Amino acid sequence: MSRSAPALRPYLPEDAPLLAAIFAASIMDLTGDDYSEAQQEAWAQAAEDEAAFGKKLAGQLTLIATLQGSPVGFASLKGTDQIDMLYVHPSAVGQGVGAALCEALEKIAGARGAKKLKVDASDTALDFFRKRGYVPQQRNTVTVGDEWLANTTMQKTLDAVAPSPPGGHA
Ligand SMILES: CC(C)(COP(=O)(O)OP(=O)(O)OC[C@H]1O[C@@H](n2cnc3c(N)ncnc32)[C@H](O)[C@@H]1OP(=O)(O)O)[C@@H](O)C(=O)NCCC(=O)NCCS
């Protein structure tokens, strides 16, 4: 069966409730092999205050992936060289949505002059990022609410973006 490539668009303030729902569903349905239920709940609670969550999304470079026009995932770039969020709805995993979002952030970061891109990857996403060329740097333990969660800082060297020659010819 052929699958359609996800389309990408920038975040708009009215997307916040839908992205909060994708965030919570993604955590609660996809990370259970790696985190306890208490850890998942603490993590998912970060989107419970929709206004604060929307403010965070708006303060970063946030991209939304859609399939047949419906948002199914999102990713955000913090500063010039850090992937902060990458979440795909459980009903849309395995269709290249995460890869499309990640690739777009890599291109944007590279075009803005970043030489490397970092991510504090969840244990669930570790192999996804490894497959894309991210190399583990260090293990971290972070507090989220009353819970401690482990993640891994990973880093990818971005391809040098060749500047266009003046006049369009080499
Ligand atoms: C990790 C996540 C974003 C992947 O999204 P996705 O849309 O399913 O990923 P894709 O379909 O684009 O997969 C791209 C490739 O990575 C592989 N892959 C995806 N998730 C993987 C995983 N958890 N482990 C190993 N490989 C994985 C796919 O098989 C695919 O391989 P291929 O190119 O050989 O076909 C998604 O599972 C998710 O939202 N997880 C829960 C939230 C989370 O942990 N986010 C990360 C916070 S840092």
The ligand as an SDF file (V2000), in Angstrom:
LIG
                    3D

 48 50  0  0  0  0  0  0  0  0999 V2000
    9.8840    8.5800   18.2040 C   0  0  0  0  0  0  0  0  0  0  0  0
    8.7180    9.0060   17.3420 C   0  0  0  0  0  0  0  0  0  0  0  0
    8.7020   10.5230   17.2050 C   0  0  0  0  0  0  0  0  0  0  0  0
    8.9000    8.3520   15.9450 C   0  0  0  0  0  0  0  0  0  0  0  0
    7.8710    8.8190   15.0820 O   0  0  0  0  0  0  0  0  0  0  0  0
    7.4070    7.9970   13.7710 P   0  0  0  0  0  0  0  0  0  0  0  0
    6.5770    8.9030   12.9600 O   0  0  0  0  0  0  0  0  0  0  0  0
    6.8150    6.6930   14.1560 O   0  0  0  0  0  0  0  0  0  0  0  0
    8.7990    7.7260   13.0520 O   0  0  0  0  0  0  0  0  0  0  0  0
    9.0130    7.3950   11.4840 P   0  0  0  0  0  0  0  0  0  0  0  0
    7.8400    6.6110   10.9770 O   0  0  0  0  0  0  0  0  0  0  0  0
    9.3570    8.6360   10.7610 O   0  0  0  0  0  0  0  0  0  0  0  0
   10.2750    6.4400   11.5530 O   0  0  0  0  0  0  0  0  0  0  0  0
   11.5200    6.7320   10.9080 C   0  0  0  0  0  0  0  0  0  0  0  0
   12.4210    5.5230   11.0670 C   0  0  0  0  0  0  0  0  0  0  0  0
   12.7300    5.3190   12.4480 O   0  0  0  0  0  0  0  0  0  0  0  0
   12.2760    4.0370   12.8720 C   0  0  0  0  0  0  0  0  0  0  0  0
   11.6950    4.1840   14.2110 N   0  0  0  0  0  0  0  0  0  0  0  0
   10.6660    4.9600   14.5670 C   0  0  0  0  0  0  0  0  0  0  0  0
   10.4300    4.8740   15.8910 N   0  0  0  0  0  0  0  0  0  0  0  0
   11.3470    3.9940   16.3380 C   0  0  0  0  0  0  0  0  0  0  0  0
   11.6310    3.4710   17.6100 C   0  0  0  0  0  0  0  0  0  0  0  0
   10.9280    3.8260   18.6940 N   0  0  0  0  0  0  0  0  0  0  0  0
   12.6490    2.5830   17.7340 N   0  0  0  0  0  0  0  0  0  0  0  0
   13.3540    2.2020   16.6420 C   0  0  0  0  0  0  0  0  0  0  0  0
   13.1540    2.6730   15.4050 N   0  0  0  0  0  0  0  0  0  0  0  0
   12.1510    3.5480   15.2730 C   0  0  0  0  0  0  0  0  0  0  0  0
   11.2330    3.6080   11.8630 C   0  0  0  0  0  0  0  0  0  0  0  0
   11.1340    2.2080   11.7640 O   0  0  0  0  0  0  0  0  0  0  0  0
   11.7510    4.2390   10.5900 C   0  0  0  0  0  0  0  0  0  0  0  0
   12.7410    3.4130   10.0090 O   0  0  0  0  0  0  0  0  0  0  0  0
   12.9010    3.2700    8.3950 P   0  0  0  0  0  0  0  0  0  0  0  0
   13.3510    4.6420    7.9290 O   0  0  0  0  0  0  0  0  0  0  0  0
   13.9140    2.2230    8.2490 O   0  0  0  0  0  0  0  0  0  0  0  0
   11.5350    2.9270    7.8850 O   0  0  0  0  0  0  0  0  0  0  0  0
    7.3610    8.5110   17.9190 C   0  0  0  0  0  0  0  0  0  0  0  0
    7.4480    7.1320   18.1770 O   0  0  0  0  0  0  0  0  0  0  0  0
    6.9180    9.2010   19.1990 C   0  0  0  0  0  0  0  0  0  0  0  0
    6.2390   10.2200   19.1690 O   0  0  0  0  0  0  0  0  0  0  0  0
    7.2890    8.6210   20.3850 N   0  0  0  0  0  0  0  0  0  0  0  0
    6.7870    9.0420   21.6830 C   0  0  0  0  0  0  0  0  0  0  0  0
    7.2300   10.4240   22.1240 C   0  0  0  0  0  0  0  0  0  0  0  0
    8.7270   10.5380   22.2820 C   0  0  0  0  0  0  0  0  0  0  0  0
    9.3890    9.7590   22.9290 O   0  0  0  0  0  0  0  0  0  0  0  0
    9.2560   11.6080   21.6340 N   0  0  0  0  0  0  0  0  0  0  0  0
   10.6350   11.9320   21.6500 C   0  0  0  0  0  0  0  0  0  0  0  0
   10.9210   12.9690   22.7040 C   0  0  0  0  0  0  0  0  0  0  0  0
   12.6690   13.3900   22.6140 S   0  0  0  0  0  0  0  0  0  0  0  0
  1  2  1  0
  2  3  1  0
  2  4  1  0
  2 36  1  0
  4  5  1  0
  5  6  1  0
  6  7  2  0
  6  8  1  0
  6  9  1  0
  9 10  1  0
 10 11  2  0
 10 12  1  0
 10 13  1  0
 13 14  1  0
 14 15  1  0
 15 16  1  0
 15 30  1  0
 16 17  1  0
 17 18  1  0
 17 28  1  0
 18 19  1  0
 18 27  1  0
 19 20  2  0
 20 21  1  0
 21 22  1  0
 21 27  2  0
 22 23  1  0
 22 24  2  0
 24 25  1  0
 25 26  2  0
 26 27  1  0
 28 29  1  0
 28 30  1  0
 30 31  1  0
 31 32  1  0
 32 33  2  0
 32 34  1  0
 32 35  1  0
 36 37  1  0
 36 38  1  0
 38 39  2  0
 38 40  1  0
 40 41  1  0
 41 42  1  0
 42 43  1  0
 43 44  2  0
 43 45  1  0
 45 46  1  0
 46 47  1  0
 47 48  1  0
M  END
$$$$
